Amino acid sequence: MEQKDNRVKIAYCEDNELQREMFEMMISQYLDAHPEVEISVFTSGKEILSEVRSGNSFQIYILDIMMPDVNGMEVASALRMMNDNGLIIFLTSSVEYAVLSYEVKAFYYLTKPLDPEKLMKILDNALEAIGRNKSESITVNTPNGIFDLKLSDVLYAEVEDRAAVFYLKDGRECRSVKLRASFREFVPQMFDSPLFAACGVSRLVNLSCVDAIDSESLLLNNGQVVYFPKSAYAELIRKWKERRN
């Protein structure tokens, strides 16, 4: 569950002042064309990790690998240990870390000197990847803030006391503020997703988590039983069988 921010926040970390100046010149036109993108510049691995640990995470990390004290690879490893899933783009003049970059699930590996056109293309690809991730998530306004939930993390969801409640695979719950629209209008991507099936008008279940179905209830793979009106059975069993096949 990640708190929502509509900006695309990029962290750029480079210890060399000349390299930073060159990068900022390259990126200026890109920022003009993409007002939703915000870049924060850091001069050391320690500085960027301190920022993330304070709660300011980023969707994209552009990291120079060869830095003193804490290098880019160490920064990436620390981010992954903090369960930060931001896209990582490495910058380096050496290819010796190319294999290690896969261990931290790097998005791309760019060699110096940077080719401006290639950099812009990689950033375009990164923004596209972020967009795909957004289509596979649901934004939930809760009393504690706005959060993004991955659809694949939701076990089932239902309306309770005029709020939408999302039950997650890890056992957590996410409860929205009072709904001002119907459940379908609130989560259209879930109703449209082949991953989910409706159990009546106010409940959706993740079909990949269903172990068995009878005429009025289904058994989830965590042992939980979810009930539904008999009128929903035919469509539920059809979708469930289609997914299993």
C-alpha positions as CSV (number, residue, x, y, z in Angstrom):
1,M,0.0,0.0,0.0
2,E,1.7,3.2,-1.2
3,Q,0.6,6.8,-0.5
4,K,-0.5,8.5,-3.7
5,D,1.2,11.4,-5.3
6,N,0.1,12.5,-8.8
7,R,3.6,13.7,-9.7
8,V,6.3,11.5,-11.3
9,K,9.2,12.0,-8.9
10,I,12.7,11.3,-10.2
11,A,15.8,11.2,-8.0
12,Y,19.1,11.8,-9.7
13,C,22.3,11.0,-7.8
14,E,25.7,12.0,-9.1
15,D,28.8,13.1,-7.1
16,N,30.6,14.8,-10.0
17,E,29.6,18.4,-10.4
18,L,30.4,18.6,-14.1
19,Q,28.4,15.5,-14.8
20,R,25.4,16.9,-12.8
21,E,25.5,20.2,-14.9
22,M,25.6,18.2,-18.2
23,F,22.7,16.1,-17.1
24,E,20.6,19.1,-16.0
25,M,21.2,20.7,-19.4
26,M,20.2,17.5,-21.2
27,I,17.0,17.1,-19.1
28,S,15.7,20.7,-19.2
29,Q,13.8,20.3,-22.5
30,Y,12.4,17.0,-21.4
31,L,11.0,18.6,-18.2
32,D,9.4,21.4,-20.3
33,A,7.6,18.7,-22.3
34,H,6.6,16.7,-19.2
35,P,5.3,19.1,-16.5
36,E,4.2,16.1,-14.4
37,V,7.8,15.1,-13.9
38,E,9.8,16.5,-11.0
39,I,13.5,15.8,-10.5
40,S,15.4,16.1,-7.3
41,V,19.2,16.1,-7.5
42,F,21.5,14.5,-4.9
43,T,25.2,14.6,-4.6
44,S,25.9,11.4,-2.6
45,G,24.5,7.9,-1.9
46,K,24.1,8.8,1.8
47,E,22.1,11.9,0.9
48,I,19.6,10.1,-1.3
49,L,19.1,7.3,1.2
50,S,18.5,9.8,4.0
51,E,15.8,11.4,1.9
52,V,14.1,8.1,1.2
53,R,14.3,7.0,4.9
54,S,12.6,10.2,5.9
55,G,9.6,9.1,3.8
56,N,10.2,10.9,0.5
57,S,10.3,8.0,-2.0
58,F,10.6,8.3,-5.8
59,Q,9.1,6.5,-8.8
60,I,12.4,6.6,-10.7
61,Y,16.0,6.6,-9.5
62,I,18.9,7.6,-11.8
63,L,22.0,6.5,-10.0
64,D,25.7,7.0,-10.8
65,I,27.4,3.7,-9.8
66,M,30.9,5.0,-9.2
67,M,30.5,7.2,-6.1
68,P,32.6,7.4,-2.9
69,D,31.3,6.1,0.4
70,V,28.0,4.6,-0.8
71,N,28.0,3.7,-4.5
72,G,25.0,3.5,-6.7
73,M,24.8,-0.3,-6.5
74,E,24.7,-0.1,-2.7
75,V,22.1,2.6,-2.9
76,A,19.9,0.3,-5.1
77,S,20.4,-2.6,-2.7
78,A,19.4,-0.5,0.2
79,L,16.3,0.7,-1.6
80,R,15.2,-2.8,-2.4
81,M,15.8,-3.8,1.3
82,M,13.4,-1.0,2.2
83,N,10.8,-2.6,-0.3
84,D,11.1,0.5,-2.5
85,N,10.0,-0.7,-6.0
86,G,11.0,2.5,-7.9
87,L,12.5,2.0,-11.4
88,I,16.3,2.2,-11.2
89,I,18.4,3.5,-14.1
90,F,22.2,3.1,-13.6
91,L,24.8,5.5,-15.1
92,T,28.4,4.4,-15.4
93,S,31.5,4.5,-17.6
94,S,32.3,0.9,-16.7
95,V,30.3,-2.3,-17.7
96,E,31.7,-4.4,-14.8
97,Y,28.4,-3.9,-12.8
98,A,26.1,-4.8,-15.6
99,V,25.4,-8.3,-14.3
100,L,24.9,-7.1,-10.7
101,S,22.3,-4.6,-11.9
102,Y,19.9,-7.5,-12.5
103,E,20.2,-8.5,-8.8
104,V,18.5,-5.2,-7.8
105,K,16.0,-5.4,-10.7
106,A,17.4,-2.4,-12.5
107,F,15.2,-0.9,-15.3
108,Y,18.1,0.1,-17.5
109,Y,21.9,0.5,-17.5
110,L,23.3,3.6,-19.4
111,T,27.0,4.0,-20.1
112,K,28.8,7.4,-20.0
113,P,29.1,9.7,-21.8
114,L,25.4,9.9,-22.0
115,D,23.6,10.0,-25.3
116,P,20.8,12.6,-24.9
117,E,18.5,10.9,-27.3
118,K,19.0,7.5,-25.6
119,L,18.4,9.0,-22.2
120,M,15.1,10.6,-23.3
121,K,14.0,7.3,-24.9
122,I,14.7,5.4,-21.6
123,L,12.8,8.1,-19.6
124,D,9.9,7.7,-22.0
125,N,10.0,4.0,-21.5
126,A,10.1,4.4,-17.7
127,L,7.1,6.8,-17.8
128,E,5.2,4.3,-19.9
129,A,6.0,1.5,-17.4
130,I,4.8,3.7,-14.6
131,G,1.6,4.3,-16.5
132,R,1.0,0.6,-17.0
133,N,1.5,0.1,-13.3
134,K,-1.1,2.7,-12.6
135,S,-3.7,0.9,-14.8
136,E,-3.1,-2.2,-12.6
137,S,-3.8,-0.3,-9.4
138,I,-6.7,1.4,-7.6
139,T,-6.4,4.7,-5.8
140,V,-8.2,4.7,-2.4
141,N,-9.0,7.8,-0.4
142,T,-8.9,6.8,3.3
143,P,-9.2,8.7,6.6
144,N,-5.4,8.4,6.8
145,G,-4.5,9.6,3.3
146,I,-4.6,8.6,-0.3
147,F,-3.1,5.2,-1.2
148,D,-2.4,3.1,-4.3
149,L,-3.3,-0.6,-4.1
150,K,-2.1,-3.1,-6.7
151,L,-5.1,-5.0,-8.0
152,S,-3.1,-8.3,-7.7
153,D,-2.6,-7.7,-4.0
154,V,-6.4,-7.5,-3.3
155,L,-8.0,-10.8,-2.1
156,Y,-11.5,-9.4,-2.2
157,A,-13.3,-6.1,-1.8
158,E,-16.7,-5.1,-0.6
159,V,-18.9,-2.2,0.5
160,E,-19.4,-2.0,4.3
161,D,-21.2,0.8,6.1
162,R,-21.0,2.9,2.8
163,A,-17.2,2.5,2.6
164,A,-15.2,0.3,0.3
165,V,-13.1,-2.2,2.2
166,F,-10.2,-3.9,0.5
167,Y,-8.9,-7.1,2.0
168,L,-5.3,-7.7,1.0
169,K,-3.4,-11.0,0.6
170,D,-1.0,-10.1,3.4
171,G,-3.8,-9.8,5.9
172,R,-4.1,-6.0,6.0
173,E,-7.3,-4.0,5.3
174,C,-7.7,-0.7,3.5
175,R,-11.0,1.2,4.2
176,S,-12.1,4.1,2.1
177,V,-13.9,7.2,3.2
178,K,-17.7,7.2,2.7
179,L,-18.5,6.6,-0.9
180,R,-20.3,9.2,-2.9
181,A,-20.8,7.0,-5.9
182,S,-21.8,3.4,-6.5
183,F,-19.2,0.6,-5.9
184,R,-18.9,0.0,-9.7
185,E,-18.3,3.7,-10.3
186,F,-15.7,3.8,-7.6
187,V,-13.6,0.8,-8.8
188,P,-14.5,0.4,-12.6
189,Q,-11.0,-1.1,-13.3
190,M,-11.8,-3.9,-10.9
191,F,-15.2,-4.7,-12.4
192,D,-13.5,-4.6,-15.9
193,S,-10.5,-6.7,-14.9
194,P,-10.6,-10.4,-15.9
195,L,-8.9,-11.0,-12.5
196,F,-12.0,-10.2,-10.6
197,A,-15.6,-11.4,-10.5
198,A,-18.7,-9.8,-8.9
199,C,-20.3,-11.6,-5.9
200,G,-23.5,-9.4,-6.1
201,V,-23.5,-5.7,-6.5
202,S,-21.3,-4.9,-3.5
203,R,-18.5,-7.5,-3.5
204,L,-15.6,-8.4,-5.8
205,V,-13.3,-11.4,-5.4
206,N,-9.9,-12.1,-6.9
207,L,-10.5,-15.3,-9.0
208,S,-6.8,-16.3,-8.7
209,C,-7.4,-16.7,-4.9
210,V,-10.5,-18.9,-5.2
211,D,-10.0,-22.7,-4.4
212,A,-13.6,-23.8,-4.6
213,I,-17.1,-22.6,-5.3
214,D,-20.5,-24.0,-4.4
215,S,-24.0,-22.6,-5.0
216,E,-23.8,-19.8,-2.4
217,S,-20.2,-19.4,-1.2
218,L,-16.6,-19.7,-2.3
219,L,-13.4,-20.8,-0.5
220,L,-10.4,-18.6,-0.7
221,N,-6.8,-20.0,-0.7
222,N,-6.3,-18.5,2.8
223,G,-9.2,-20.6,4.2
224,Q,-11.7,-17.8,4.3
225,V,-15.3,-18.3,3.1
226,V,-17.0,-15.6,1.1
227,Y,-20.8,-15.7,0.6
228,F,-22.7,-14.4,-2.4
229,P,-26.4,-14.3,-3.6
230,K,-27.5,-17.4,-5.6
231,S,-28.2,-15.2,-8.6
232,A,-24.4,-14.6,-8.9
233,Y,-23.5,-18.2,-9.0
234,A,-23.8,-18.9,-12.8
235,E,-21.5,-16.0,-13.8
236,L,-19.0,-16.7,-11.0
237,I,-18.6,-20.3,-11.8
238,R,-18.2,-19.5,-15.5
239,K,-15.5,-17.0,-15.0
240,W,-13.7,-19.1,-12.4
241,K,-13.6,-22.2,-14.8
242,E,-12.5,-20.0,-17.7
243,R,-9.6,-18.7,-15.6
244,R,-8.6,-22.2,-14.5
245,N,-8.6,-23.5,-18.0
